[in-house]
Amino acid sequence: MSSADGQGEWGGNLDIRDAAPGRRLYLPVSHPGGLFYLGDV
């Protein structure tokens, strides 16, 4: 398991070397109906 120090619970700028196909990233939902955006992976 890896952690992203210095990031808020919203994710922020996640530059994690352990991010790879088959891995999981858990982020809490802070707003009902909120959308998820992922880019530059």
MOFENWO-V17269 format. One record per helix or strand of 2 or more residues. SS is the DSSP state (hx for helix, st for strand). FROM is the first residue (numbers start at 1). TO is the last residue. Records with the same first field share a line. If there is no record, write none. Layout:
SS = FROM-TO, FROM-TO
This chain:
none
